[in-house]
Amino acid sequence: MPKFTDTTIFPQPADRRFECQRALEEDFQVFTSLAEGAGWSWQEIALALMELTEDYVMAMRMNTKSAENNAVPLPLNKTLH
C-alpha cells in the first residue's frame, strides 16, 4: 500500500511538487524493481510510464473541462447602471 505523506508540509506549489515526488519515490522504486524483475527493460518501463502519465494527464484535463462545463452559472446582474 502506498505510504503517502500529508500534503500540508510544504504549502507553496513548488514545494508541494517536491513533497509529492518524495512521497511517491519509495513506491516508484519498488514498482520499477518489480517490472524489471518481471523481465522488462528500463527503456520499456520508462516508455510505458510516460505513456501512462500522458493518459492520466489527458483524463484529468477532460475531467476538469467537464466539471467546468457542468458548473452552475452565476446569475447575471441585470442592473442597467
C-alpha positions as CSV (number, residue, x, y, z in Angstrom):
1,M,0.0,0.0,0.0
2,P,1.4,3.5,-0.8
3,K,2.9,5.4,2.0
4,F,1.8,9.0,1.1
5,T,2.6,11.8,3.4
6,D,0.4,14.7,4.5
7,T,0.2,17.4,1.8
8,T,0.4,20.2,4.2
9,I,4.1,20.0,5.0
10,F,5.0,22.5,2.2
11,P,2.3,24.9,1.3
12,Q,3.9,26.5,-1.7
13,P,3.3,25.0,-5.2
14,A,7.0,24.2,-6.0
15,D,7.5,22.7,-2.5
16,R,4.3,20.6,-2.9
17,R,5.6,19.2,-6.2
18,F,8.8,18.2,-4.4
19,E,6.9,16.7,-1.5
20,C,4.6,14.7,-3.9
21,Q,7.7,13.4,-5.6
22,R,9.3,12.5,-2.3
23,A,6.1,10.7,-1.2
24,L,5.9,8.7,-4.4
25,E,9.6,7.9,-4.7
26,E,9.8,4.8,-2.5
27,D,6.8,3.1,-4.1
28,F,8.1,4.1,-7.5
29,Q,11.4,2.3,-6.8
30,V,9.5,-0.8,-5.7
31,F,7.2,-0.7,-8.7
32,T,10.1,-0.3,-11.2
33,S,12.0,-3.1,-9.5
34,L,9.0,-5.4,-9.8
35,A,8.8,-4.6,-13.5
36,E,12.5,-5.2,-14.0
37,G,12.2,-8.5,-12.1
38,A,9.4,-9.5,-14.5
39,G,11.8,-9.1,-17.4
40,W,11.0,-5.6,-18.7
41,S,14.0,-3.4,-19.7
42,W,14.4,0.0,-18.1
43,Q,13.6,1.6,-21.5
44,E,10.3,-0.4,-21.8
45,I,9.4,0.6,-18.3
46,A,10.2,4.3,-18.9
47,L,8.2,4.4,-22.1
48,A,5.2,2.7,-20.6
49,L,5.3,5.0,-17.6
50,M,5.5,8.1,-19.9
51,E,2.5,6.9,-21.9
52,L,0.5,6.1,-18.8
53,T,1.4,9.5,-17.4
54,E,0.2,11.2,-20.7
55,D,-3.1,9.2,-20.5
56,Y,-3.5,10.3,-16.8
57,V,-2.9,14.0,-17.7
58,M,-5.4,13.8,-20.6
59,A,-8.0,12.2,-18.4
60,M,-7.6,14.7,-15.7
61,R,-7.8,17.6,-18.2
62,M,-11.0,16.1,-19.6
63,N,-12.4,15.8,-16.1
64,T,-11.5,19.4,-15.3
65,K,-13.0,20.6,-18.6
66,S,-16.2,18.6,-18.0
67,A,-16.5,19.9,-14.4
68,E,-16.1,23.5,-15.7
69,N,-18.7,22.9,-18.4
70,N,-21.2,21.4,-15.9
71,A,-20.7,24.2,-13.3
72,V,-23.8,26.1,-12.4
73,P,-23.5,29.5,-14.0
74,L,-23.9,32.5,-11.7
75,P,-26.9,34.7,-12.4
76,L,-26.0,37.8,-14.5
77,N,-26.5,41.2,-12.9
78,K,-29.3,42.8,-14.8
79,T,-29.0,46.3,-13.4
80,L,-28.7,49.0,-16.1
81,H,-26.1,51.2,-14.5
